[in-house]
């Protein structure tokens, strides 16, 4: 499952590739909890075990992909 986090005041996104067994609903609850208070940090662990923390005051948006998204590579991929 792919997750993109937009951060305020920067055009770049934080892109994370979570494991196939990632809990989509659990992640959404973590995002809601982090955004509920200004002093929280959203922590996400990717499939390689890398932990990424984003202060809740800097989160512009969170895009959570489908757990069954197909990866499309190359020309003509739709």
VMD Tcl script that builds the backbone (N, CA, C; Angstrom):
set m [mol new atoms 234]
animate dup $m
set s [atomselect $m all]
$s set {name element resname resid chain x y z} {
  {N N UNK 1 A 0.856 -1.165 0.000}
  {CA C UNK 1 A 0.000 0.000 0.000}
  {C C UNK 1 A 0.904 1.230 0.000}
  {N N UNK 2 A 0.581 2.167 -0.845}
  {CA C UNK 2 A 1.364 3.379 -0.978}
  {C C UNK 2 A 0.707 4.520 -0.202}
  {N N UNK 3 A 1.539 5.316 0.487}
  {CA C UNK 3 A 1.052 6.453 1.259}
  {C C UNK 3 A 1.852 7.685 0.839}
  {N N UNK 4 A 1.157 8.780 0.591}
  {CA C UNK 4 A 1.797 10.058 0.272}
  {C C UNK 4 A 1.356 11.077 1.307}
  {N N UNK 5 A 2.334 11.783 1.842}
  {CA C UNK 5 A 2.050 12.807 2.838}
  {C C UNK 5 A 2.550 14.136 2.298}
  {N N UNK 6 A 1.644 15.074 2.145}
  {CA C UNK 6 A 2.009 16.416 1.723}
  {C C UNK 6 A 2.385 17.233 2.940}
  {N N UNK 7 A 3.483 17.971 2.825}
  {CA C UNK 7 A 3.983 18.776 3.933}
  {C C UNK 7 A 3.848 20.251 3.555}
  {N N UNK 8 A 3.396 21.060 4.494}
  {CA C UNK 8 A 3.191 22.483 4.218}
  {C C UNK 8 A 4.504 23.181 3.884}
  {N N UNK 9 A 4.413 24.192 3.058}
  {CA C UNK 9 A 5.524 25.049 2.654}
  {C C UNK 9 A 6.619 24.330 1.864}
  {N N UNK 10 A 6.295 23.196 1.256}
  {CA C UNK 10 A 7.246 22.518 0.377}
  {C C UNK 10 A 6.477 21.791 -0.724}
  {N N UNK 11 A 6.986 21.809 -1.936}
  {CA C UNK 11 A 6.279 21.125 -3.026}
  {C C UNK 11 A 6.497 19.614 -3.027}
  {N N UNK 12 A 7.423 19.124 -2.230}
  {CA C UNK 12 A 7.712 17.694 -2.211}
  {C C UNK 12 A 6.737 16.941 -1.322}
  {N N UNK 13 A 6.567 15.672 -1.650}
  {CA C UNK 13 A 5.731 14.779 -0.847}
  {C C UNK 13 A 6.622 13.720 -0.208}
  {N N UNK 14 A 6.174 13.203 0.907}
  {CA C UNK 14 A 6.830 12.049 1.509}
  {C C UNK 14 A 6.086 10.832 0.987}
  {N N UNK 15 A 6.788 9.952 0.284}
  {CA C UNK 15 A 6.170 8.750 -0.279}
  {C C UNK 15 A 6.683 7.529 0.458}
  {N N UNK 16 A 5.750 6.725 0.937}
  {CA C UNK 16 A 6.089 5.513 1.668}
  {C C UNK 16 A 5.396 4.320 1.036}
  {N N UNK 17 A 6.098 3.227 0.969}
  {CA C UNK 17 A 5.530 1.978 0.474}
  {C C UNK 17 A 5.399 1.050 1.670}
  {N N UNK 18 A 4.171 0.847 2.131}
  {CA C UNK 18 A 3.926 -0.005 3.286}
  {C C UNK 18 A 3.796 -1.447 2.836}
  {N N UNK 19 A 3.944 -2.351 3.754}
  {CA C UNK 19 A 3.826 -3.766 3.432}
  {C C UNK 19 A 2.428 -4.134 2.979}
  {N N UNK 20 A 2.327 -5.287 2.334}
  {CA C UNK 20 A 1.035 -5.761 1.844}
  {C C UNK 20 A 0.052 -6.027 2.979}
  {N N UNK 21 A 0.581 -6.275 4.170}
  {CA C UNK 21 A -0.277 -6.567 5.312}
  {C C UNK 21 A -0.603 -5.321 6.141}
  {N N UNK 22 A -0.301 -4.129 5.608}
  {CA C UNK 22 A -0.556 -2.885 6.336}
  {C C UNK 22 A -2.044 -2.713 6.611}
  {N N UNK 23 A -2.347 -2.215 7.798}
  {CA C UNK 23 A -3.729 -2.011 8.232}
  {C C UNK 23 A -4.193 -0.616 7.821}
  {N N UNK 24 A -4.975 -0.558 6.753}
  {CA C UNK 24 A -5.460 0.719 6.198}
  {C C UNK 24 A -6.294 1.489 7.226}
  {N N UNK 25 A -7.222 0.812 7.885}
  {CA C UNK 25 A -8.075 1.481 8.872}
  {C C UNK 25 A -7.266 1.957 10.081}
  {N N UNK 26 A -6.294 1.152 10.488}
  {CA C UNK 26 A -5.432 1.540 11.595}
  {C C UNK 26 A -4.615 2.786 11.263}
  {N N UNK 27 A -4.127 2.851 10.032}
  {CA C UNK 27 A -3.366 4.021 9.593}
  {C C UNK 27 A -4.248 5.264 9.580}
  {N N UNK 28 A -5.475 5.115 9.115}
  {CA C UNK 28 A -6.400 6.251 9.096}
  {C C UNK 28 A -6.676 6.744 10.516}
  {N N UNK 29 A -6.789 5.844 11.475}
  {CA C UNK 29 A -6.987 6.242 12.875}
  {C C UNK 29 A -5.761 6.964 13.413}
  {N N UNK 30 A -4.564 6.493 13.032}
  {CA C UNK 30 A -3.333 7.162 13.453}
  {C C UNK 30 A -3.254 8.576 12.887}
  {N N UNK 31 A -3.662 8.746 11.629}
  {CA C UNK 31 A -3.674 10.078 11.008}
  {C C UNK 31 A -4.655 10.981 11.739}
  {N N UNK 32 A -5.853 10.480 12.016}
  {CA C UNK 32 A -6.853 11.270 12.742}
  {C C UNK 32 A -6.338 11.682 14.118}
  {N N UNK 33 A -5.687 10.759 14.819}
  {CA C UNK 33 A -5.168 11.066 16.152}
  {C C UNK 33 A -4.063 12.117 16.087}
  {N N UNK 34 A -3.182 12.007 15.085}
  {CA C UNK 34 A -2.092 12.986 14.948}
  {C C UNK 34 A -2.629 14.363 14.613}
  {N N UNK 35 A -3.655 14.423 13.784}
  {CA C UNK 35 A -4.211 15.718 13.391}
  {C C UNK 35 A -5.106 16.318 14.467}
  {N N UNK 36 A -5.454 15.526 15.472}
  {CA C UNK 36 A -6.344 16.000 16.528}
  {C C UNK 36 A -5.699 16.988 17.482}
  {N N UNK 37 A -4.359 16.971 17.568}
  {CA C UNK 37 A -3.648 17.865 18.477}
  {C C UNK 37 A -2.442 18.438 17.763}
  {N N UNK 38 A -2.102 19.666 18.111}
  {CA C UNK 38 A -0.979 20.324 17.451}
  {C C UNK 38 A 0.378 19.778 17.884}
  {N N UNK 39 A 0.427 19.072 18.989}
  {CA C UNK 39 A 1.716 18.591 19.498}
  {C C UNK 39 A 2.005 17.147 19.101}
  {N N UNK 40 A 1.140 16.528 18.313}
  {CA C UNK 40 A 1.337 15.135 17.927}
  {C C UNK 40 A 2.275 14.993 16.734}
  {N N UNK 41 A 2.801 13.788 16.590}
  {CA C UNK 41 A 3.618 13.418 15.451}
  {C C UNK 41 A 3.007 12.164 14.844}
  {N N UNK 42 A 2.861 12.157 13.525}
  {CA C UNK 42 A 2.383 10.974 12.814}
  {C C UNK 42 A 3.598 10.117 12.495}
  {N N UNK 43 A 3.643 8.913 13.045}
  {CA C UNK 43 A 4.730 7.968 12.781}
  {C C UNK 43 A 4.217 6.871 11.871}
  {N N UNK 44 A 4.948 6.605 10.785}
  {CA C UNK 44 A 4.595 5.549 9.837}
  {C C UNK 44 A 5.850 4.721 9.578}
  {N N UNK 45 A 5.687 3.398 9.543}
  {CA C UNK 45 A 6.797 2.487 9.272}
  {C C UNK 45 A 6.586 1.844 7.916}
  {N N UNK 46 A 7.576 1.944 7.036}
  {CA C UNK 46 A 7.437 1.366 5.697}
  {C C UNK 46 A 7.825 -0.112 5.692}
  {N N UNK 47 A 7.759 -0.730 4.519}
  {CA C UNK 47 A 7.985 -2.173 4.417}
  {C C UNK 47 A 9.412 -2.581 4.744}
  {N N UNK 48 A 10.359 -1.649 4.684}
  {CA C UNK 48 A 11.751 -1.954 5.014}
  {C C UNK 48 A 12.078 -1.676 6.478}
  {N N UNK 49 A 11.082 -1.240 7.238}
  {CA C UNK 49 A 11.287 -0.960 8.655}
  {C C UNK 49 A 11.708 0.472 8.949}
  {N N UNK 50 A 11.764 1.311 7.920}
  {CA C UNK 50 A 12.131 2.716 8.103}
  {C C UNK 50 A 10.966 3.452 8.748}
  {N N UNK 51 A 11.249 4.182 9.827}
  {CA C UNK 51 A 10.213 4.948 10.518}
  {C C UNK 51 A 10.322 6.407 10.104}
  {N N UNK 52 A 9.174 7.000 9.766}
  {CA C UNK 52 A 9.118 8.400 9.357}
  {C C UNK 52 A 8.126 9.118 10.263}
  {N N UNK 53 A 8.560 10.217 10.844}
  {CA C UNK 53 A 7.693 11.020 11.700}
  {C C UNK 53 A 7.467 12.393 11.100}
  {N N UNK 54 A 6.216 12.818 11.069}
  {CA C UNK 54 A 5.866 14.137 10.530}
  {C C UNK 54 A 5.049 14.862 11.598}
  {N N UNK 55 A 5.492 16.057 12.011}
  {CA C UNK 55 A 4.712 16.825 12.989}
  {C C UNK 55 A 3.326 17.144 12.430}
  {N N UNK 56 A 2.320 16.993 13.252}
  {CA C UNK 56 A 0.940 17.179 12.785}
  {C C UNK 56 A 0.686 18.588 12.264}
  {N N UNK 57 A 1.394 19.564 12.761}
  {CA C UNK 57 A 1.177 20.942 12.311}
  {C C UNK 57 A 1.720 21.174 10.903}
  {N N UNK 58 A 2.525 20.262 10.381}
  {CA C UNK 58 A 3.122 20.409 9.053}
  {C C UNK 58 A 2.429 19.562 7.988}
  {N N UNK 59 A 1.436 18.755 8.378}
  {CA C UNK 59 A 0.760 17.875 7.424}
  {C C UNK 59 A -0.283 18.661 6.641}
  {N N UNK 60 A -0.125 18.674 5.308}
  {CA C UNK 60 A -1.098 19.336 4.443}
  {C C UNK 60 A -2.185 18.351 4.034}
  {N N UNK 61 A -1.784 17.109 3.703}
  {CA C UNK 61 A -2.737 16.061 3.332}
  {C C UNK 61 A -2.065 14.703 3.434}
  {N N UNK 62 A -2.888 13.673 3.509}
  {CA C UNK 62 A -2.410 12.289 3.507}
  {C C UNK 62 A -3.229 11.533 2.483}
  {N N UNK 63 A -2.544 10.909 1.538}
  {CA C UNK 63 A -3.206 10.108 0.502}
  {C C UNK 63 A -2.827 8.648 0.734}
  {N N UNK 64 A -3.842 7.823 0.966}
  {CA C UNK 64 A -3.617 6.401 1.225}
  {C C UNK 64 A -4.120 5.621 0.026}
  {N N UNK 65 A -3.211 4.917 -0.636}
  {CA C UNK 65 A -3.577 4.130 -1.806}
  {C C UNK 65 A -4.266 2.844 -1.425}
  {N N UNK 66 A -4.848 2.207 -2.395}
  {CA C UNK 66 A -5.514 0.933 -2.196}
  {C C UNK 66 A -4.476 -0.136 -1.868}
  {N N UNK 67 A -4.795 -1.065 -0.987}
  {CA C UNK 67 A -3.835 -2.127 -0.683}
  {C C UNK 67 A -3.578 -3.038 -1.880}
  {N N UNK 68 A -4.403 -2.956 -2.913}
  {CA C UNK 68 A -4.263 -3.835 -4.072}
  {C C UNK 68 A -3.889 -3.076 -5.327}
  {N N UNK 69 A -3.285 -1.878 -5.178}
  {CA C UNK 69 A -2.862 -1.106 -6.349}
  {C C UNK 69 A -1.824 -1.879 -7.136}
  {N N UNK 70 A -1.996 -1.913 -8.446}
  {CA C UNK 70 A -0.995 -2.526 -9.313}
  {C C UNK 70 A 0.066 -1.487 -9.622}
  {N N UNK 71 A 1.314 -1.921 -9.607}
  {CA C UNK 71 A 2.392 -1.021 -9.989}
  {C C UNK 71 A 2.491 -1.007 -11.498}
  {N N UNK 72 A 2.515 0.177 -12.077}
  {CA C UNK 72 A 2.567 0.324 -13.522}
  {C C UNK 72 A 3.880 0.994 -13.891}
  {N N UNK 73 A 4.612 0.345 -14.737}
  {CA C UNK 73 A 5.922 0.842 -15.116}
  {C C UNK 73 A 6.046 0.852 -16.628}
  {N N UNK 74 A 6.656 1.892 -17.156}
  {CA C UNK 74 A 6.965 1.916 -18.585}
  {C C UNK 74 A 5.988 2.745 -19.378}
  {N N UNK 75 A 6.227 2.781 -20.680}
  {CA C UNK 75 A 5.393 3.564 -21.575}
  {C C UNK 75 A 4.073 2.854 -21.818}
  {N N UNK 76 A 3.034 3.624 -21.939}
  {CA C UNK 76 A 1.725 3.078 -22.254}
  {C C UNK 76 A 1.007 2.444 -21.085}
  {N N UNK 77 A 1.562 2.552 -19.871}
  {CA C UNK 77 A 0.887 2.000 -18.701}
  {C C UNK 77 A -0.256 2.923 -18.321}
  {N N UNK 78 A -1.448 2.380 -18.155}
  {CA C UNK 78 A -2.614 3.192 -17.811}
  {C C UNK 78 A -3.209 2.704 -16.533}
}
mol reanalyze $m
mol bondsrecalc $m
mol representation Tube
mol addrep $m
